[in-house]
Amino acid sequence: MITAHPGLPEFDYIKPASLSEASAFLAQHVGEARAFIGGTDTFVRMRDGAWQDKYLVDVKGLPGMNDLTFVPAVGLRVGAAVNMNRLIASPEVNEHYPVLAEAAHTVASYQLRTRATVAGNICNASPAGDTGGAGLVLDAKVHVHGVDGERVEALRTFFKGPGKTVLKPGDIVTAIEYPLPPQGAQGKYLKLGRNAIGDLAIVGVTAFGYPDRTTSGYRFFVALASVAPTPFMPDMALLSEKSITLELIDEAADVAMKSVKPIDDVRGSARYRSLMVRNLTRNALTDVWKRLAK
Ligand SMILES: Cc1cc2nc3c(=O)[nH]c(=O)nc-3n(C[C@H](O)[C@H](O)[C@H](O)COP(=O)(O)OP(=O)(O)OC[C@H]3O[C@@H](n4cnc5c(N)ncnc54)[C@H](O)[C@@H]3O)c2cc1C
């Protein structure tokens, strides 16, 4: 039963000394132990009674978790414990991945972003998560430590449903890696919430594009949040097949609208969400195209 604001239940706080110890503990306590970093989803869900874990496993101090590094040949590596304010303030992120900083900046408030992380945001797998879209269009890779060692998962196949990912018992996300975007790339995140700050998205649209001589002149990607069981990318191939015009962007926005499977909830109706996908996709693509064409 979910009871709003009953106070935190009792739990044991576990601070493992290594990733191997953390993965082993989580795998041995399936269904009763949970990794956490910022805790901004975890403690709210525990307080509300939605999650009833006996053990919370603090993984934020483990090796590599706090690293934020940029190497052009490899890309940007965001350790799982890097909080959103640190990410937003990074000169490399602002220069090479501004759409990621823009998306992170829409999450809740400054205070909350001192705790909230991109890793927590994607592991939480909320359809409304703000940073998943940037990761999808940028083709991010998720570094995972599990009981069998390390592996890398593509973010594009990471989300499996609301609150569900490809992660298995014992898996801990250690970092998210974003390849260097192609020269001249531009991106935009547009979020519609019930208020200007601090609300989950009714609809979130990430648009991303770059010059590409092998196509119409550009390649575009769009990711949508809060309009399907997971964040996802509608097929924008039509924008590579013909010269870009405002009419073609309208057509692409229509394709995006027809690809969604929204629900009615407290934040908005399914119909409103569908129509807003069309408007926001049109606006975000137009913004990106205008900057590309400059
Ligand atoms: C008031 C408020 C406003 C909010 N507003 C927004 C908003 O506008 N937009 C938005 O997208 N979100 C919002 N959120 C949700 C939340 O802040 C984000 O999802 C945040 O990014 C979660 O990061 P965290 O580090 O706090 O995650 P945590 O709470 O630590 O973890 C979240 C989930 O991920 C799992 N997890 C965490 N780290 C790992 C790991 N390394 N490996 C495996 N699993 C892991 C946990 O087990 C848990 O299931 C809001 C939350 C609050 C309380």
The ligand as a MOL file (V3000), in Angstrom:
LIG
                    3D

  0  0  0     0  0            999 V3000
M  V30 BEGIN CTAB
M  V30 COUNTS 53 58 0 0 0
M  V30 BEGIN ATOM
M  V30 1 C 11.0910 17.0270 -5.7340 0
M  V30 2 C 11.5970 16.1770 -6.8680 0
M  V30 3 C 11.5660 16.6820 -8.1570 0
M  V30 4 C 12.0250 15.9200 -9.2260 0
M  V30 5 N 11.9910 16.4510 -10.4890 0
M  V30 6 C 12.4590 15.7320 -11.5210 0
M  V30 7 C 12.4590 16.3000 -12.8280 0
M  V30 8 O 12.0720 17.4450 -13.0610 0
M  V30 9 N 12.9190 15.5310 -13.8490 0
M  V30 10 C 13.3790 14.2480 -13.6490 0
M  V30 11 O 13.7910 13.5950 -14.6220 0
M  V30 12 N 13.3970 13.6930 -12.4080 0
M  V30 13 C 12.9600 14.4000 -11.3550 0
M  V30 14 N 12.9740 13.8510 -10.0920 0
M  V30 15 C 13.4560 12.4730 -9.8970 0
M  V30 16 C 14.9380 12.3260 -9.4730 0
M  V30 17 O 15.4460 13.4850 -8.8550 0
M  V30 18 C 15.8430 11.9420 -10.6610 0
M  V30 19 O 15.3760 10.7500 -11.2650 0
M  V30 20 C 17.3120 11.7870 -10.2480 0
M  V30 21 O 18.1070 11.9740 -11.3910 0
M  V30 22 C 17.6510 10.4450 -9.6110 0
M  V30 23 O 19.0510 10.4070 -9.3010 0
M  V30 24 P 19.5450 9.8850 -7.8860 0
M  V30 25 O 21.0230 9.7710 -7.9450 0
M  V30 26 O 18.9780 10.7090 -6.7920 0
M  V30 27 O 18.8810 8.4020 -7.8730 0
M  V30 28 P 18.6260 7.4280 -6.6580 0
M  V30 29 O 17.4080 7.8070 -5.8990 0
M  V30 30 O 19.8650 7.2000 -5.8940 0
M  V30 31 O 18.3090 6.0790 -7.4940 0
M  V30 32 C 17.1860 6.0360 -8.3770 0
M  V30 33 C 17.0100 4.6040 -8.8860 0
M  V30 34 O 18.1540 4.1880 -9.6290 0
M  V30 35 C 18.7850 3.0820 -9.0030 0
M  V30 36 N 20.2190 3.3520 -9.0350 0
M  V30 37 C 20.8180 4.5040 -8.6410 0
M  V30 38 N 22.1230 4.4460 -8.8790 0
M  V30 39 C 22.3540 3.2260 -9.4240 0
M  V30 40 C 23.5240 2.5930 -9.9060 0
M  V30 41 N 24.7410 3.1920 -9.8590 0
M  V30 42 N 23.4210 1.3580 -10.4330 0
M  V30 43 C 22.2080 0.7490 -10.5080 0
M  V30 44 N 21.0690 1.3180 -10.0780 0
M  V30 45 C 21.1390 2.5320 -9.5300 0
M  V30 46 C 18.2480 3.0090 -7.5890 0
M  V30 47 O 18.2670 1.6800 -7.0890 0
M  V30 48 C 16.8380 3.5430 -7.7930 0
M  V30 49 O 16.0230 2.5170 -8.2820 0
M  V30 50 C 12.5140 14.5970 -8.9910 0
M  V30 51 C 12.5540 14.0890 -7.6790 0
M  V30 52 C 12.1050 14.8790 -6.6260 0
M  V30 53 C 12.1620 14.3020 -5.2440 0
M  V30 END ATOM
M  V30 BEGIN BOND
M  V30 1 1 1 2
M  V30 2 1 2 3
M  V30 3 2 2 52
M  V30 4 2 3 4
M  V30 5 1 4 5
M  V30 6 1 4 50
M  V30 7 2 5 6
M  V30 8 1 6 7
M  V30 9 1 6 13
M  V30 10 2 7 8
M  V30 11 1 7 9
M  V30 12 1 9 10
M  V30 13 2 10 11
M  V30 14 1 10 12
M  V30 15 2 12 13
M  V30 16 1 13 14
M  V30 17 1 14 15
M  V30 18 1 14 50
M  V30 19 1 15 16
M  V30 20 1 16 17
M  V30 21 1 16 18
M  V30 22 1 18 19
M  V30 23 1 18 20
M  V30 24 1 20 21
M  V30 25 1 20 22
M  V30 26 1 22 23
M  V30 27 1 23 24
M  V30 28 2 24 25
M  V30 29 1 24 26
M  V30 30 1 24 27
M  V30 31 1 27 28
M  V30 32 2 28 29
M  V30 33 1 28 30
M  V30 34 1 28 31
M  V30 35 1 31 32
M  V30 36 1 32 33
M  V30 37 1 33 34
M  V30 38 1 33 48
M  V30 39 1 34 35
M  V30 40 1 35 36
M  V30 41 1 35 46
M  V30 42 1 36 37
M  V30 43 1 36 45
M  V30 44 2 37 38
M  V30 45 1 38 39
M  V30 46 1 39 40
M  V30 47 2 39 45
M  V30 48 1 40 41
M  V30 49 2 40 42
M  V30 50 1 42 43
M  V30 51 2 43 44
M  V30 52 1 44 45
M  V30 53 1 46 47
M  V30 54 1 46 48
M  V30 55 1 48 49
M  V30 56 2 50 51
M  V30 57 1 51 52
M  V30 58 1 52 53
M  V30 END BOND
M  V30 END CTAB
M  END
